[in-house]
Amino acid sequence: MSATAATSADSADPPVAAEPDRTFLPWLPTWVLGLGLVLVHLAVTFQVRPAPRWNDGIFVLNRARDYPNVPLDHHALRIGNLLPVRGFLEIFGYGQWSYYAWPFLTQILLVVAVFLLGIVLFERWTAAVATLLLIFHPVLVDTIIKAGSERMTSWQLLPDIPSTAFVTLGFALVIGAAQRRGDGRPGDTAATWWFLLAGFCFGWAYLVRELSVFFYPLLVGVLLAWRLPWRRWVQVAIPMLGCLALEMVLAAWVYGDPLARLKVDGEHGSAPLSPLTRTDAVLRFPRIIEVYPGTVVVLTTLVLTVLGALLARRKPHVLLLCWFLVIWIPLTLVSGLINPDFIRINASLMRYWIPTLPALVLGAAGFVAWVLALVRRRVLARSPGLGVTVTAGVAVLGLLVAVVPLAHLIARNPRDHAWNAMRSYLHAHDKAVSTVITDDRDALVLGIYRRDPEGGGLAVHTTIERVPHAEKQPPESPGDPHTYLIWTPGLSKHKPTVADGWREVLHEFQLRLYAPTNPTG
């Protein structure tokens, strides 16, 4: 891990001899290192894959299935999410594969984008360390869904990770292209497609999630700071405007109003569920981090990112701090700072802060790399081999501190085993179970797990009878031998008992299936 002055035109430091980027595994191609990071990500993310949660993700799946016959709401208007999911539904049919495909692919895109951005801002080993911090980030690996907790990041069909991935890749392309300057101006030797693809990434990120516009002032700052000529601005802007035009055309076709999204977003917001102060709004980020493991590590990445901007004072470090600020400032303003009695965005949910993760992992790794570069130049200049060893040791130690406390959480993650087991049981007893009673939320999840994993065909042919959630008592058995009950803590405060006419036949994590105790039929 290093801050290589020789590889960045923005560094104020002179070239450093025996940098780790050139002396530590110099024979290893960068693409092999990147592929290795993707494989690590796949090993981790498959270990923590949760079941679909009952709310926004399934709403998106249903909107994609029904498009264009959909209600006017923000889920249906995020066509950057909707259109790819509709494509997967056409290929696989309604089911798990269609639900997971888009999050799966965009998580890989986010990993690759962070690695690429780290390379163009610093160098490949700093980028690799930052990417590992992202892969093992507690916000992304703590996916356990249980009563009273909100874990809606990895694998859920939500806009946060896809939009972050496209924004990150957009900045990697713009900055990478700007560094291809040859003997002329920044970006002179870069092909036009670099800028067109970057513009598409920024435009599609907006189609995925409207809050991506928070990054547009930062994009203007990057275009100015990296001194890109006006024709490159135009090349970035053209596909962005094309994405906007696509949204307006589809909105006019579906709703008869090309500005439907602007109007729906303008009406978004509500009073807070509990009294809120302006101090609460300012402290949203650290307080939501507290509910995840690794709180100290995550907040340390923020501190290191700030220190990098203040002490290193190089464009990459300043960029990453500004990245965090362009999210923190507007989220703080609209989540209670302007008006504590009316919040437009519930920033107490961690998923709204996912766009800050690339900046924090890269900012932390980049600042530590800069410090280590100073140590090698000023303290270990006569022992370049020792400098590389110290750098590698610090990198490994930092990763161990961040990753080891999460190992148990990752290894013991229940994943979606409970709902898979429920489908297996109901499929094996398909003829015996004609009706399943469950609450309106779990009915949405069952709607996915009643089908084969790849989607389409029904594996469970039972009728689903919905009852309200958050009840005090579970429903009593009607006495029908073919009517069963699916229960989770979200259905009722108390578990079903024999007195209610139920006996437990399956228990997986917080998911239970009950059969009637004394059927009358």
ROZADREN-927890 format. One line per 2 residues: number of its first residue (from 0); their letters; for each residue x, y, z of C-alpha. Coordinates in pm, 1 decimal, always signed. Each point is the difference from the previous one (the first is absolute). Layout:
N
NUM = A = X Y Z  ...
//
This chain:
521
0 = MS = +0.0 +0.0 +0.0  +153.7 +331.2 -103.1
2 = AT = -63.0 +350.3 -119.2  +219.4 -12.0 -307.9
4 = AA = +118.4 +343.9 -94.6  +139.1 -123.0 -328.7
6 = TS = -333.6 -140.3 -112.7  -208.1 +306.3 +79.0
8 = AD = +52.2 +337.6 -157.7  -182.2 +153.1 +292.0
10 = SA = +246.9 -90.1 +271.0  +208.1 +273.5 +158.3
12 = DP = +266.9 -253.8 +97.6  +298.0 -86.4 -217.6
14 = PV = +28.0 -350.4 -144.4  +66.4 -263.3 +263.9
16 = AA = +244.9 -280.5 -61.5  -105.4 -360.6 +46.3
18 = EP = -372.3 +66.8 +27.2  -211.5 -306.0 +90.7
20 = DR = -194.1 +35.0 -325.0  +317.7 -81.1 -191.3
22 = TF = +181.2 -227.9 +244.4  -275.5 -204.7 +167.7
24 = LP = -103.8 -280.0 -234.5  +87.8 +202.1 -312.3
26 = WL = -59.3 -308.8 -214.0  -368.4 -16.1 +102.0
28 = PT = -222.4 +153.5 -270.3  -246.7 +255.9 +131.5
30 = WV = -291.0 -179.9 -163.7  +89.1 -316.7 +193.1
32 = LG = -0.3 +197.3 +324.6  -340.9 +144.1 -90.2
34 = LG = -136.3 -344.0 -88.1  +123.1 -130.5 +333.5
36 = LV = -189.9 +276.0 +179.1  -317.6 -89.9 -188.5
38 = LV = +41.0 -365.4 +100.6  +43.3 +101.8 +364.4
40 = HL = -313.4 +209.8 -28.2  -195.7 -291.1 -146.8
42 = AV = +112.1 -231.9 +279.4  -110.6 +250.7 +262.8
44 = TF = -322.6 +118.6 -158.3  -136.6 -349.6 -68.1
46 = QV = +61.1 -77.6 +366.0  -216.3 +292.4 +115.1
48 = RP = -283.8 -10.3 -254.0  -325.7 +70.5 +187.3
50 = AP = -356.2 -74.7 -99.7  -188.0 +277.9 -179.0
52 = RW = -144.1 +239.7 +253.6  -371.3 +67.7 -0.6
54 = ND = +8.4 +365.2 -102.6  +169.4 +216.9 -264.4
56 = GI = +195.1 -271.5 -180.7  -307.6 -210.9 -70.3
58 = FV = -192.7 +314.3 -92.9  +264.4 +65.7 -267.2
60 = LN = -26.4 -359.4 -126.0  -377.7 +29.9 -23.8
62 = RA = +18.1 +337.8 -173.9  +243.5 -146.0 -253.7
64 = RD = -233.0 -294.3 -58.1  -301.7 +225.9 -57.0
66 = YP = +171.9 +282.1 -194.3  -141.9 +210.9 -163.9
68 = NV = -325.1 -67.7 +187.3  +135.9 +137.2 +327.6
70 = PL = -107.9 +263.9 +251.7  +167.2 +339.3 +8.3
72 = DH = +259.2 -39.6 +276.5  +375.9 +30.3 +41.0
74 = HA = +56.8 -374.7 -44.3  -159.8 -0.5 -344.9
76 = LR = +174.4 +322.5 -103.5  +351.8 -136.0 +63.4
78 = IG = +26.9 -153.9 -343.9  +374.8 -53.5 +40.4
80 = NL = -94.8 -276.3 +240.9  -327.3 -101.1 -158.6
82 = LP = +110.8 -65.5 -357.1  +288.9 -239.4 +79.2
84 = VR = -219.4 -189.9 +245.9  -273.3 -25.7 -262.3
86 = GF = +259.8 -151.7 -230.9  +89.5 -264.2 +255.7
88 = LE = -367.8 -75.1 +57.2  -38.7 -61.6 -373.5
90 = IF = +295.5 -240.6 +10.4  -58.0 -184.9 +327.4
92 = GY = -358.2 +70.9 +99.9  -118.6 +118.5 +340.7
94 = GQ = +220.9 -139.0 +277.2  +329.7 +16.4 +187.4
96 = WS = +226.3 +23.0 -304.0  -181.1 +304.5 -134.0
98 = YY = +5.3 +158.7 +345.8  +370.7 -59.8 +59.2
100 = AW = +147.0 +46.1 -349.3  +20.1 +381.8 -10.0
102 = PF = +136.7 +40.1 +356.8  +249.5 -280.6 -69.2
104 = LT = +136.5 +161.1 -315.3  +9.5 +354.2 +137.5
106 = QI = +181.5 -114.1 +314.8  +272.4 -139.4 -224.8
108 = LL = -4.3 +326.9 -193.7  +45.9 +194.5 +324.2
110 = VV = +301.0 -212.2 +98.8  +159.5 +46.2 -342.3
112 = AV = -79.8 +371.9 -6.6  +157.8 +64.0 +341.8
114 = FL = +312.6 -189.1 -107.4  +23.6 +199.0 -323.8
116 = LG = -57.0 +333.4 +174.1  +265.2 -89.8 +255.9
118 = IV = +248.1 -70.8 -278.5  -53.9 +333.8 -174.5
120 = LF = +5.1 +195.5 +327.2  +288.1 -184.4 +167.6
122 = ER = +140.6 -332.6 -123.6  -106.2 -361.6 -15.1
124 = WT = +100.8 -121.8 +346.5  -169.5 +291.7 +172.7
126 = AA = -298.9 -73.7 -221.7  +9.7 -368.5 +96.7
128 = VA = +2.8 +75.6 +372.3  -288.6 +244.4 -36.3
130 = TL = -196.4 -256.1 -201.7  +51.4 -263.6 +267.3
132 = LL = -127.0 +246.4 +260.3  -309.1 +41.1 -215.7
134 = IF = -50.3 -374.3 -51.4  +12.7 -61.6 +375.0
136 = HP = -182.5 +318.4 +96.3  -237.6 -74.4 +289.7
138 = VL = -282.4 +184.7 -173.5  +26.1 -243.1 -292.0
140 = VD = +62.6 -326.6 +185.6  -242.2 +44.4 +291.2
142 = TI = -307.2 -109.4 -194.1  -184.9 -196.1 +269.4
144 = IK = -370.2 +85.5 -13.6  -173.9 -26.7 +333.7
146 = AG = -280.7 +170.9 +184.5  +77.7 +358.4 +96.4
148 = SE = +300.1 +46.9 -232.3  +40.4 +159.9 -341.1
150 = RM = +256.1 -177.5 -215.4  -66.3 +95.9 -358.3
152 = TS = +332.7 +29.8 -178.9  +162.7 -299.1 -170.8
154 = WQ = -217.4 -215.0 -229.1  -317.4 +201.0 +53.4
156 = LL = -161.4 +136.3 -315.9  +54.3 +363.9 +94.9
158 = PD = +152.6 +296.6 -183.7  +281.7 +84.1 +241.2
160 = IP = +276.5 -240.1 -105.8  -73.6 +20.8 -375.5
162 = ST = +0.5 +380.7 -0.6  +319.4 +9.4 +207.2
164 = AF = +167.4 -244.7 -236.4  -83.6 +206.7 -308.7
166 = VT = +109.2 +326.3 +163.7  +331.2 -152.4 +112.4
168 = LG = +69.7 -144.1 -343.6  -85.3 +337.2 -155.4
170 = FA = +260.5 +179.9 +208.9  +257.0 -273.0 -68.6
172 = LV = -51.8 +45.6 -374.7  +12.5 +381.5 +5.8
174 = IG = +311.8 +19.2 +216.8  +169.5 -288.9 -177.6
176 = AA = -63.9 +166.4 -334.4  +125.8 +335.4 +128.9
178 = QR = +331.5 -158.7 +90.3  +48.5 -111.9 -361.5
180 = RG = +146.0 +331.2 -103.5  +306.2 -84.7 -207.3
182 = DG = +186.1 +321.8 -77.7  -317.5 +208.2 -21.5
184 = RP = -296.6 +87.4 +218.4  -161.5 -240.9 +249.1
186 = GD = -201.4 -267.9 -175.1  +149.4 +69.4 -344.2
188 = TA = +103.6 -360.3 -63.9  -313.1 -158.1 +150.0
190 = AT = -254.2 -143.2 -240.9  -337.4 +173.9 -15.7
192 = WW = -175.5 -309.4 +129.7  +159.5 +51.7 +344.1
194 = FL = -197.1 +319.9 +47.4  -315.9 -126.1 -165.9
196 = LA = -2.1 -307.8 +223.2  +67.8 +215.2 +306.4
198 = GF = -294.9 +221.5 -91.8  -219.9 -306.1 -44.9
200 = CF = +102.8 -121.2 +347.8  -95.6 +332.5 +160.3
202 = GW = -324.7 +14.6 -195.3  -98.4 -358.2 +76.7
204 = AY = +84.1 +51.7 +367.3  -263.7 +275.4 -1.8
206 = LV = -251.5 -233.1 -165.5  +71.9 -252.8 +275.5
208 = RE = -23.0 +249.6 +284.7  -86.0 +368.5 -17.4
210 = LS = +235.0 +84.6 +288.3  +291.2 -63.1 -237.4
212 = VF = -39.5 +364.1 -108.0  +178.6 +87.4 +325.3
214 = FY = +316.8 -113.2 -177.4  -39.4 +236.0 -294.8
216 = PL = +166.6 +298.5 +170.7  +288.1 -232.9 +83.2
218 = LV = +17.6 -103.8 -365.7  +27.7 +365.1 -102.2
220 = GV = +277.9 +40.8 +256.8  +188.5 -299.0 -143.0
222 = LL = -30.6 +128.1 -357.0  +140.5 +333.6 +116.3
224 = AW = +269.6 -135.4 +231.7  +132.2 -241.5 -260.7
226 = RL = -12.3 +281.6 -259.8  -193.7 -188.7 -262.7
228 = PW = -81.4 +199.5 -315.5  -356.7 +101.8 -80.1
230 = RR = -44.3 -263.0 -269.4  +48.2 -267.3 +267.8
232 = WV = -269.6 +166.4 +210.0  -234.2 -27.3 -296.6
234 = QV = +89.3 -366.4 -51.4  -87.5 -73.9 +362.6
236 = AI = -319.9 +205.0 -15.1  -146.6 -154.4 -316.4
238 = PM = -79.0 -347.2 +142.1  -113.7 +156.9 +327.8
240 = LG = -253.8 +206.3 -191.5  -90.3 -312.2 -197.5
242 = CL = -89.5 -180.8 +323.7  -211.6 +296.4 +105.8
244 = AL = -176.5 -4.0 -336.0  -69.6 -373.8 +37.7
246 = EM = -158.9 +63.5 +338.4  -219.0 +278.6 -133.1
248 = VL = -113.6 -201.0 -302.6  -94.5 -303.8 +210.9
250 = AA = -170.1 +215.8 +264.1  -205.4 +171.0 -270.2
252 = WV = -93.5 -339.2 -147.9  -91.9 -168.3 +330.4
254 = YG = -143.5 +294.0 +199.3  -65.2 +269.1 -256.2
256 = DP = +243.3 +233.5 +175.8  +370.4 +24.3 -94.9
258 = LA = +75.4 +168.4 +336.1  -176.6 -261.9 +210.1
260 = RL = +312.6 -90.3 +194.3  +73.2 +358.5 +93.9
262 = KV = -351.3 +41.6 +134.1  -1.0 -326.6 +196.3
264 = DG = +338.9 +74.6 +155.7  -116.4 +348.3 +94.2
266 = EH = -287.7 -147.7 +198.8  +216.7 -255.1 +182.5
268 = GS = +33.3 +31.2 +377.7  -186.5 -31.7 +328.0
270 = AP = +7.0 +92.0 +365.2  +254.4 -200.0 +206.4
272 = LS = -133.6 -297.3 +194.1  +153.7 +136.2 +320.7
274 = PL = +104.9 +353.5 +104.2  +314.9 +112.8 -179.5
276 = TR = +252.7 +274.3 +70.9  +244.0 +167.9 -234.9
278 = TD = +282.8 -163.3 +193.3  -152.0 -337.3 -84.5
280 = AV = +11.0 +93.8 -367.7  +367.6 +101.6 +17.3
282 = LR = +93.7 -325.9 +173.6  -195.0 -229.6 -233.5
284 = FP = +306.5 -167.0 -149.1  +192.0 -97.1 +316.4
286 = RI = -320.1 -111.9 +171.4  -104.8 -234.1 -279.3
288 = IE = +353.8 -139.6 -14.0  -29.1 -84.9 +370.9
290 = VY = -257.6 -270.3 -69.2  +245.9 -190.8 -219.6
292 = PG = +307.7 -192.7 +111.4  +335.1 +165.6 -65.2
294 = TV = -123.0 +345.4 +96.0  +347.0 +120.0 +99.6
296 = VV = +153.5 -122.2 -326.2  -264.6 +171.3 -212.4
298 = LT = +28.1 +330.0 +186.8  +379.9 -27.8 -22.1
300 = TL = -25.5 -9.3 -379.0  -189.2 +329.7 +18.7
302 = VL = +264.8 +156.5 +225.6  +281.8 -118.6 -229.0
304 = TV = -181.7 +136.8 -304.9  -27.2 +341.9 +167.6
306 = LG = +366.1 -8.5 +102.6  +101.9 -88.9 -353.7
308 = AL = -169.4 +307.7 -139.3  +139.0 +228.3 +271.9
310 = LA = +357.0 -130.1 +14.9  +81.7 -149.5 -339.6
312 = RR = -189.7 +274.0 -184.7  +11.6 -188.0 -328.9
314 = KP = -288.2 -9.8 -243.8  -85.3 -369.2 +59.9
316 = HV = -29.9 +51.9 +376.9  -201.9 +319.7 -33.4
318 = LL = -225.6 -167.8 -254.5  -82.1 -286.0 +237.2
320 = LC = -84.7 +231.7 +289.4  -221.7 +205.7 -231.8
322 = WF = -160.5 -327.3 -110.8  -108.6 -65.6 +357.1
324 = LV = -114.1 +359.1 +49.0  -221.0 +12.1 -311.1
326 = IW = -198.6 -283.6 +157.5  +20.5 +100.5 +366.9
328 = IP = -103.0 +364.5 -45.7  -323.7 -49.5 -198.2
330 = LT = -103.3 -309.4 +197.2  +49.3 +192.1 +322.5
332 = LV = -194.4 +298.0 -128.0  -306.4 -192.6 -119.6
334 = SG = -7.3 -253.6 +283.5  -76.5 +251.3 +273.5
336 = LI = +251.9 +284.4 +8.0  -217.7 +238.7 -200.9
338 = NP = -326.9 -108.7 +158.5  +6.2 -257.7 +282.0
340 = DF = -376.4 -40.7 -33.4  +12.9 -112.5 -362.8
342 = IR = +261.0 -228.0 -156.4  +26.2 -65.2 -370.8
344 = IN = +249.9 -286.0 +31.3  +29.6 -238.3 +291.7
346 = AS = +378.3 +15.0 +32.2  -16.2 -221.3 +310.1
348 = LM = -3.0 -290.9 -248.1  +350.8 -114.8 -92.0
350 = RY = -80.9 -64.2 -363.6  -11.6 +375.3 -66.6
352 = WI = +366.2 +23.9 +105.0  +130.4 -276.0 -226.7
354 = PT = +117.8 +258.8 -259.3  +258.7 +118.9 +254.3
356 = LP = +169.6 -340.1 +33.9  +233.9 +23.8 -303.3
358 = AL = +126.0 +339.4 +115.8  +63.5 -118.4 +355.7
360 = VL = +188.7 -319.6 -83.3  +206.8 +172.7 -268.1
362 = GA = +56.6 +307.8 +213.9  +121.5 -206.2 +295.5
364 = AG = +227.0 -223.4 -207.9  +132.6 +296.9 -195.7
366 = FV = +90.5 +201.5 +308.7  +180.0 -291.7 +166.9
368 = AW = +185.2 -57.4 -327.6  +105.8 +365.3 -7.9
370 = VL = +132.8 -19.0 +357.0  +191.8 -317.8 -79.5
372 = AL = +149.4 +165.9 -308.7  +132.7 +279.2 +225.1
374 = VR = +149.2 -256.2 +237.9  +174.2 -182.3 -284.6
376 = RR = +141.4 +322.0 -142.6  +106.5 +171.0 +321.7
378 = VL = +76.0 -283.9 +238.8  +66.1 -312.2 -207.7
380 = AR = +147.6 +157.1 -315.0  +319.0 -208.1 +35.5
382 = SP = -192.6 -324.8 +52.1  -258.6 -16.5 -278.3
384 = GL = -60.3 -370.4 +58.5  -80.6 +64.1 +364.2
386 = GV = -233.0 +281.2 -103.0  -197.6 -233.3 -223.0
388 = TV = -13.6 -258.9 +280.1  -127.8 +254.4 +251.9
390 = TA = -261.9 +119.4 -248.4  -122.4 -353.6 -64.8
392 = GV = -5.4 -72.1 +374.3  -209.5 +306.9 +75.6
394 = AV = -242.0 -90.3 -279.5  -41.7 -356.5 +125.3
396 = LG = -41.5 +114.9 +359.5  -262.7 +254.8 -98.0
398 = LL = -194.9 -258.0 -196.8  +15.5 -247.1 +287.7
400 = VA = -136.7 +260.0 +241.2  -286.4 +72.9 -237.4
402 = VV = -79.6 -353.6 -114.5  +66.5 -243.7 +285.8
404 = PL = -279.7 +130.7 +229.2  -245.1 -65.4 -285.3
406 = AH = +113.7 -355.9 -73.1  -244.5 -156.9 +246.1
408 = LI = -286.6 +212.3 -132.3  +72.8 -104.7 -356.9
410 = AR = +52.5 -367.2 +79.3  -317.2 -29.2 +209.0
412 = NP = -227.5 +197.4 -229.7  -325.5 -196.2 -38.9
414 = RD = -36.7 +126.1 -358.0  -333.5 -90.9 -156.7
416 = HA = +5.8 -356.4 +130.5  -323.4 +42.9 +196.4
418 = WN = -215.8 +93.0 -297.5  +165.6 -263.2 -219.5
420 = AM = -87.2 -256.4 +265.8  -356.4 +131.4 +9.6
422 = RS = -36.4 -46.1 -374.0  +143.9 -351.1 +20.4
424 = YL = -243.9 -99.3 +274.0  -303.7 +146.7 -172.8
426 = HA = +104.0 -154.5 -330.6  +36.9 -342.6 +164.9
428 = HD = -346.3 +39.9 +156.1  -158.9 +179.5 -294.1
430 = KA = -308.0 -221.0 -8.2  -53.7 +14.4 +375.5
432 = VS = +18.3 +380.8 +28.9  -266.1 +185.0 -195.9
434 = TV = +7.8 +333.3 +188.8  +272.5 +186.2 +186.6
436 = IT = -89.9 +282.3 +237.5  +267.7 +266.1 +43.7
438 = DD = +26.0 +374.9 +47.8  -11.3 +241.6 -289.5
440 = RD = +376.4 +55.9 +11.6  +114.0 -361.9 +3.7
442 = AL = -254.5 -69.8 -273.0  +217.5 +211.9 -230.3
444 = VL = +305.3 -212.1 +79.3  -197.5 -321.0 -37.7
446 = GI = -108.0 +125.3 -340.9  +363.8 -40.1 -108.2
448 = YR = +77.2 -323.3 +186.0  -309.8 -180.1 -120.9
450 = RD = +171.7 -14.4 -339.8  +305.8 -188.5 -116.9
452 = PE = +325.9 +187.0 +76.9  +61.3 +81.5 -366.0
454 = GG = -353.6 +134.9 -22.1  -308.0 -69.6 -203.8
456 = GL = -150.1 -331.9 +106.3  -184.7 -46.7 +329.2
458 = AV = +166.0 -229.9 +251.2  -276.1 +61.9 +256.3
460 = HT = -362.4 +17.5 -115.9  -155.7 +103.4 +329.7
462 = TI = -234.9 +294.9 +29.8  +137.9 +287.7 +208.9
464 = ER = -240.4 +151.7 +252.2  +123.0 +337.3 +126.8
466 = VP = -54.5 +137.4 +349.2  +125.8 +330.8 +148.0
468 = HA = +351.7 +22.5 +142.3  +103.5 +127.4 +345.1
470 = EK = -297.2 -160.0 +172.0  -4.7 -75.7 +371.3
472 = QP = -109.5 -360.1 -45.5  +42.9 -238.5 -294.8
474 = PE = -312.2 -115.3 -184.5  -172.7 -308.1 +132.3
476 = SP = -9.2 -314.7 -208.3  -324.9 -37.2 -193.3
478 = GD = +21.7 -374.3 +56.9  +50.4 -81.9 -367.5
480 = PH = +257.9 -282.8 -28.8  +137.0 +156.3 -319.5
482 = TY = +45.4 +353.8 +138.6  +343.4 +81.8 +144.3
484 = LI = +152.8 +313.5 +154.8  +331.2 +170.2 -80.3
486 = WT = +110.6 +210.4 +295.0  +283.0 +247.8 +57.5
488 = PG = +34.0 +257.9 +280.4  -141.6 +257.4 -239.5
490 = LS = -340.3 -168.8 +0.7  -75.4 +14.2 +370.9
492 = KH = +157.2 +77.0 +332.7  -74.4 -347.9 +130.2
494 = KP = +81.6 -329.9 -165.3  -275.0 -243.1 -99.5
496 = TV = -79.5 -264.9 +261.7  -198.5 -318.8 +29.2
498 = AD = -275.4 +207.9 +156.4  -22.0 +189.5 -331.4
500 = GW = -38.3 -330.4 -181.7  +353.7 -18.1 -142.5
502 = RE = +297.5 -235.0 +31.2  +343.7 +81.4 -131.8
504 = VL = +125.5 -212.9 -289.8  +293.1 +212.2 -125.1
506 = HE = +229.9 +245.3 +178.6  +278.8 +178.3 -186.8
508 = FQ = +153.9 +309.0 +161.3  -297.3 +234.7 +59.0
510 = LR = -221.5 -172.0 -256.7  -250.3 -264.2 +117.2
512 = LY = -266.7 -214.9 -161.2  -297.7 -129.7 +197.0
514 = AP = -250.7 -271.9 -77.8  -346.0 -26.3 +163.2
516 = TN = -2.7 -200.6 +324.0  -357.1 -127.5 -9.2
518 = PT = -133.2 +21.9 -352.4  -375.2 -29.3 -24.9
520 = G = +0.6 -133.5 -354.2
//
